[in-house]
Structures are given as structure tokens and as C-alpha cells.
């Protein structure tokens, strides 16, 4: 049975493990190993995750099956002081993908977003990431393209997507 739970600071190592396992599979054909390592350190260090959880009002939820965490998502309500929820992250261990867990995590965020009076859920996804197809299937539409410099000469080439709720 799959359950969704809210993550706390004590779950940071689980989030990091899933990210470090998932990213090489998700981005290995898109990004260099150097950029992968740089981004993982930048986005999943203890300090960054602690800041996300305690100062930036990012909420993390975990997908568990039989007591084992297989994935996570993070989101932020009132993103940019608007009536929207931002999906910052959604990652599942490779062996857990295509089993409906991503949809369960997203459905939970939709419920929470509606409770917080959000009118839209927004996200960025790498233009070449296979997850783009998943988000299209879940009702997200491209609203813009965005290239973000993230330091060290690296660029994130993303689609900005939104889903009205």
C-alpha cells in the first residue's frame, strides 16, 4: 500500500538519497556529470534543504510503500505572492516510476493547493527530460520557455508549465 506523508528535517537524508539515485538516470543523457554533481550539491546539500524546509516555506511529501520511501515532491504555496502553488521537485526512484506514484504525489499537491486557494500549479521541467511527457499527461501546458543561468557556466533549459485547478 502506498502512503503519502509530510517530510521533516529528519527526512533530509532520504530526500538526498533519492535525488542522488534518480538524477543520473533522469539527466544522465542531458547534462554532463560535472553539471549533475554541481546541481545536486547546490540543490540537495544539508544547508539548502534545511533552508527550504525552515525558511523558504517549501513543503516536502514522501511516497512510501511498505515503510520504504520511494519518492518525494516539494511544493510552495502562494508562489511569488500569487494564488498559485509551485511544484519545485518530484522524483521517484527509477524502479518505482510508471506505477502511479508520481500521479499520487501530484494529486496530493493539487488537493493541498486547492485548500490554499491556489488557482494554478506551476513548474519548470528540462526541455529534454522524459518527465515532460508525464506533466503533459497530467494536464500541464507549456506557458513559456526559460533558460536559467545557475552558476559555474551552467544553464537550465526549461519549459515553464502550468495546470489550472
Secondary structure, DSSP 8 states (H G I E B T S, - for coil): -EEEEE--GGGHHHHHHHHHHHHHHHHTTTS-HHHHHHHHHHHHSHHHHHHHHHTS--EEEEEEETTEEEEEEEEETTGGGSSEEEEEEEEE-GGGTTSSHHHHHHHHHHHHHHHTT-SEEEEEEETT-THHHHHHHTT-EEEEEEEEEEETTEEEEEEEEEEE-
